[in-house]
Amino acid sequence: LEVLKMDANTTPGPAKTSRTQQGVVAIFETDDQQGVVARAKAAGATLVETWTASDRPVTIYYIADPEHNVLGFAPRHHN
């Protein structure tokens, strides 16, 4: 877990077109991946990239919030 101080006077960076354009990306696991992605888009998030594993049926959706911070949403695979 990493906690960073947010500067209220910072302006958003440029829009990203790949998850690799951000140094660290938080990936959240969810039991309702499609629902989370749909709600994020409805709230103004942008789909940045979809990554699918080549060795198993796993897809991670990377979205950007309105300030262009990239977050990932993966299916939950364990308890």
Stockholm file with secondary structure:
# STOCKHOLM 1.0

chainA/1-79         LEVLKMDANTTPGPAKTSRTQQGVVAIFETDDQQGVVARAKAAGATLVETWTASDRPVTIYYIADPEHNVLGFAPRHHN
#=GR chainA/1-79 SS CCCCCCCTTCCCCCCCSSGGGSSCCEEEEESCHHHHHHHHHHTTCEEEEEEECSSSSCEEEEEECTTCCEEEEEECCCC
#=GC SS_cons        CCCCCCCTTCCCCCCCSSGGGSSCCEEEEESCHHHHHHHHHHTTCEEEEEEECSSSSCEEEEEECTTCCEEEEEECCCC
//
